[in-house]
């Protein structure tokens, strides 16, 4: 129990320190005084010019992600012996986690989530205000021949909006890391926090779009439109940024709720363009800003690789059952050691229907009542589920099914592949 508390306090201090760095980053003192001193001390032979960024922005989150695995293991062992204390603590903070807002477009939001959202918005406003204060006080440094004062300030605002968008990207990938060892530290799962990814995605796109449009307007009104075609080898590559924003706009347009619900396949496939977008985004902003947002992307890539390894195997489908109202049930064999919450989520892929599509479903069985079986119920609403229902209705052959998960609030063994793996011939 002592080590559990010590780790918890260390994580809290490291995370507060990481947030403090983001808070100080846009200040005049950091850019004019501390930055050069830190570079002289922290930049090294191994990390080159990015030693400061790696240590201040990347290392803290990597440290938390690595040692939180130990923390979760100790937490699971101590949860049974301290169930009474835990329940009292949960009752004490229950009011903070209760929903206070349940309307669109935000969805279900608790008091704690509102507080953190307000603090994040405050961070963005603070950052933008400090960036503009610092740049306006040295506006002559950004002055081009023939520019007027308001034009130089307009350019500065457009540039700083891109900086704020980069701050959003530092947090963007944490909510979609399904096997995250960080989210459980604050009682979250990727399913419950996916709304944060949506909020950050929309906000970052508004900022990046304003950043792009602002520079286009500035170049046109200052007769520098030729810079739209510049791919600098030593400075910012404008062409790379333009290519990146085109891919980003496609992703953004297809992720709108109405488009996503009516044309899910379009949304699903275009969302994978994020890989191309990240490549051109990095070519545009350079290594320094990549190191600032690296932890979220790195942890997401690791999680994606582990999920790929799990999904390569087929699981044993015990039986299927057609139910009234166009619904059907799939029953899988599982290891008795796999425990999960009945509200946990299972992602499944049926290659005969679509080799690329993965769909999440809530588990309808209980690991306590049915230790050797896991069940999900699917309702035929989209084209994918309709094709699967038609296949099950007309064929008695077994299906090849791949799974990812389950993911849920009590699934601490998120790296364990606990399903009974067996290839089933169709």
C-alpha positions, 0 to 999 in steps of 0.5 A: 500500500505504501509503494502504491501511494508513493507512485501515485504522488510521483505521477502527480508531481511529474504530471503537474511539472509537465503541465507547468512546462506547457504553461511557461512555454509561451511566456516571454521569460521562457523564450528570452531567458530560460530557453537558451540556458536550458539548451546549453545544459540539456542539448547533448551529443545523443539528442542533438538540438532536441535535448530540451524538448525531449526532456521537458515534453516527452520524458515526463509522459513516457515515465508515467506511461512506463511506471503506471503499469507497476502502479496498476498492478499494485492497485489491483492487488490492493483493491480487494484488501482495501475494498471498504476504504475504496468504497468510502472514497468513491462515495466521497467523490461520487458527486464530482463524477456525477453527470451535470450536463447531458445535452448535445453537442457535449454529451454526458459531462461530469463536474470533474470533466467540466473543471478540466475542460475549463482549465484546458481552455484557460491554458489555450487562452493564456498561451495565445495571449502570451504568444501575442504579447511577446510577438507584438512587443518585438514586432520588428523581428517579423517585419518584411519590407513594405509591411504595415504594422497591422499586417505584421500583427496579422501574420503574427496572430496567424502563426500563433494560432498554429502554435495553439493547435499544436498544443491541442495535438499534444493531448489528441491521441491519449483518448484513442489509445485503447490499451493506455496505462495512463487513462486508468490512473484517472479512472478513464477508458478510451471509450469513455474519453473518446469525446475528448478526442472529438473535442480536441480534433474539432478545436485543433482543426478550427485553429489550423484552418484559421492558421492556414487561411490567415497566412494565405490572406497575408501573402496575397495582400503583401504580394508574396503569393509565390510563398505558397509554392515554397518548400524550404530545406532550412525553414518551414515548408509551406507546401508540406503544410498545405498538403497536410491541411488538405488531408486534415480537412478531408478527415474533418469533413467526414468525421461530422456526426451526420456524415459519420452516421450515414456513411460510416465506411467513408468516415472509417477509411478517410480517418486512416489518412491521419498517417499521411497527415502526420508525415506532412505535418512533421515536414511542415513544423519540424523536429522541435514541435514533433518532440512536443507532441511525440508522447501521445503519438508514440504511445498510440503507435505502440498500442496500435502495434499490440492490437495488431498482434492480437488481431492476427489470431482468430478466436473460436466462435462457439455459436450464433443465435438469431434473435427477434427484431433483426438482432443476433448473438455471437458467443465466443470461447474464452479463457476462464482467467479473463475477467471483465466488466459486463459493460466492457467493449469488444472490437470485432472484425469479420474478414468475410464481410470486410477485412479492414472494418472493426466495430465495437460492441458492448459485452452482454455476458458476465465473466463471473456467471459464464467463465468459458464464454463471452457474448455480444449482441448485434443489431442490424442497423448499418450495412456491415451488420446487415451483411453479417446478419444475412450471412448468418441467416443463409449459411451454417458455416462457421465464421473467421472472427478477429477481436481486440479487447475487451476494454473496460474500467476493470480490465487492468490486464490490457496487454494480455491476450486471454482469448482461446485462439484457434483458427476456424475453417469456414 
